[in-house]
Amino acid sequence: MTPEAFVAMLDYGSVLIFAITGALVASRAQLDPVGFIFMAALTAVGGGTLRDLILGRDMVFWVAQPAYVIIAAGAALVVFWTAHLFESRYTWLIWLDSVALAVAVAAGVGVAIEGGFGPVIIIIMGVVTGTFGGLMRDVVGNEVPLVLKQGQLYLTAAFGGAVTAVAMLWAGLPQGQALVACSVVVWVLRAGSLHRGWQLPVYKPRPPRTRG
């Protein structure tokens, strides 16, 4: 498989899984089928759209290949008819989101690598692609954004995966291996945060010092 085909596969995977999470948020908001499709598509292509616009690509990925939007719409309708079967939709949402995050970060990294950009831009595009679709989903769906939840690794997980990919490329390893490692690191960090409570120290305000 060529690097370009592998990156496209990552984009398709992230679109599908993110679309499901968007539809689950739509089910929690009790929207109609069109609302489901809107939420699914917004979540599925949001991060990749921002990535492509920032990088100045000739055409945004889903405009060049509308199959991405069709996949998102199909996933939305499937969830519309099956969401009631899930006992805890929020649990499904956060765990599917963790998988989508892992795949999307690697897709963003891959696109930036193909564009010939340097390490800083590669890392930023990985984080942007992985996080902005979910952020828009949660804001529009009136949910607490997962990316901003206190005491959880989300942005840190995306950043860690993107840095891992850049480090592996710098060490001379193939792009495919770097992208796989990126996804694994992102998911392990995110899953560890959800299941084991892994987190970084958070800022705690202190009262101003009084001068005697």
Secondary structure, 3 states (H helix, E strand, C coil): CCHHHHHHHHHHHHHHHHHHHHHHHHHHCCCCHHHHHHHHHHHHHHHHHHHHHHHCCCCCHHHHCCHHHHHHHHHHHHHHHHHHHCCCHHHHHHHHHHHHHHHHHHHHHHHHHHCCCCHHHHHHHHHHHHHHHHHHHHHHCCCCCHHHCCCCCCHHHHHHHHHHHHHHHHCCCCHHHHHHHHHHHHHHHHHHHHHHCCCCCCCCCCCCCCCC
